[in-house]
Amino acid sequence: MACKQNSGVSGQFRNQRRKRRQNLACGPKPVRVRRIRMKNFKVRRALPSDLPKINSLIELAVINWPMAKRVKRLAVPVLQYDETDLAFLEVHVANYKDEVVGIAAWDATTSQNLPNGQGGLFHGLYVLPLIQGQGVGEKLMQAVFEDARARQVNGLLIKAQRVSKDYFAHQGIPALAANDGEYPWQYWKELA
């Protein structure tokens, strides 16, 4: 039976019962979800007062990852930041109406010997799930890359989670071949 939306009444009460059955067979009308349009967000350095919002955002992002609930529950505390992290990492946040809607962090203190030369470590990128796909992550990455260039870092190593590996590939960041025992989803963003 084909599902048709009732566009009008054909006769006063004719075939009312049949129409009700058709509508029930189609299920409830789909509810339109309003997406937040992200046009006026600002990217800035994170402040210690941002930590509760940053950690709440990380939890929301991880909870939406396609993995077992137990793994998510165990991963959230490990991925969240504290005051010590802010002292050693460069953290940028995307703000929209005084809310943190995205975060990007990188390790600027250590220049490590990496497969493609000296570079820093891109530590994390999280965007509020409701607004993903609207350029927030891209702007945050641009802020990190500009910051790294200003510090004369040659490149950044990105160790992606399985759920985000396609995002970095889509951004045109080349993947590194992983040897046995190495982290499998590594990318190198050349900055020099």
N, C-alpha and C positions, 0 to 999 in steps of 0.2 A: 504494500500500500504506500503510495507516494505521500509525502508530508507536504501539505500546503498551508500557508498562513491564511487565516480568514480575513479577506480584504473587505468584506462588507456583508450585509444581510441580504440573502436572496429569498425574499418572501419573509413574512413576519416570524413564524416559528417553524418553518418547514425544514425538515431534515436536521433538527437541532441535536438530536441524540447522536446521529451519525457524525456530525461535525465535532461534537465533544470527544467521541472515540478517536477520531483522526488526530485531534490536537493532543490527546493523551498519549497516543502512539508515537507522536513526534517528540515527546518529552517537553520539559519546560523551555520557554524561550530563552535563548542564550543571553546572558548578562554581559553588557559591554563593560570591559575593564578600562578605566581611564588611566592612560599612561601619563606620567609627569613629563612635561617637555622641559628638557634641560638646556635652556639658552643662556641664562644669567647666573651661571655658577662661577666662582672664583677659585683659583688654585693659589695656595699660600703654604708657608712652612707651618708645621704643626707646633702647637704650644702644649706645655704640660697639662693645661686645663682641658685639652681636647681628648686626653686619654680615655675617659669613660665612653665618649661617643665613638672614638676609633675602635675600641674593643667591642662595643655593641655592634658596630658595622661588620667587623670581622666575623663575629658570631652569626649574624644574619647571612653573610655570604657563604660561610662554611655549611650552615644548616641546609642551604639549597644545593649543595654538591650532591651528585648522584652516587652515594655510597651508603654503607650500612650506618644506622643510627649510632651504634656503639663507637664506630670509628670517628664519626663526626664529634661525638661527645668527648672523646679522648683527644682529638686534634685541636679543638678550640682553645683550651688553655695554653697549649704549646705555641700557637700562632699569634696569640695576643701580645701586646706590647706593654712595657712598664717604663718607669722613669729612667732606669738604667739604659734601656734600649734607645730612648730619645737622646741620651747623652752620647751614644756611640753611632747611631744611625742618622742619616738625613731623611726626614719624613716630611712629605708634602700631603696636604689634604685638599679636597675639593669641597667647597662650602656652597650651600644653597639655602638662603633664608636662615642663616645661623645654624644649619644642620650639616654635619659631616656626611657627605654622600659618596666619598671615595678617598682612598689612601694609597700612596706609593712610598716605598722606603728603599734606601740603598745604603750600603756600607761604604762610607767615604774614608774611613780611617785606615783601612788596610788596602794596599795595592798588592794583589796576589799575583803569583806567576800562574797564568792561565793558559789554556791551549793556544790561544791566538795572541799571546803577549801579556804585558802588564795591564791590569784592569781592576775594576771594582766589582762588587757583587750586588746585583739587583735583588733586594731582599723580599719584597712583596708588593702585590697590586690587588686591591680589593675595591669593588664598586657595589653600591646598593643594588641588589638583584632587580628591583622594580625599574631601574633606569639604565640597566646595561644596554649597550648597543647605541648609545646616544652621544658618544665621543668623550665621556668623562675619563675613562681609562687612558685613552689616547692623549688627552691634555695632561694628565698626571705623568705619563711616561715622557712626554716632551719636556715637562718641568724637570724631571730627574735627569734626562739627557743633557739639557742645558746646564744644569748644576754641575754635572760631571765634566762637561767640556770646559767650564769655567775653572775647574780644578785641574785641568790638563790630564784627565784620565783618558787613556787610549780606547777603552771599551768597557762594556759591562757584561758579566756573565749572568744569565738568567736561568735559574733552575725552576722550571714550571711544574705545577701540580698536573696530574693527568687531566683534570677537568679544564685546565686553561692552556694546554699545549697548542690547541688549534688557534686560540686567540693570538698568540705570539707569532705563529706561522702566518696567519692572516695579515698581521702587521708588517710582514716582509722581513722579519728578523731571521737570519739563517740559523738552522739547527746544526748542532755539533754531533758528530758521530760518537756514540758512547761505547767505550770498551767494557769488557766484563768487569763487574763490580762497581762501575761508575753510575752516577745518577742518570736515568735514561732520557729525560726530557730537558736537555740543555740547549740554550741559544746564546749567540754572541752578537751583541750590538756594538759595531765598530763606531767610535766617536771621533777618532783623529783624522 
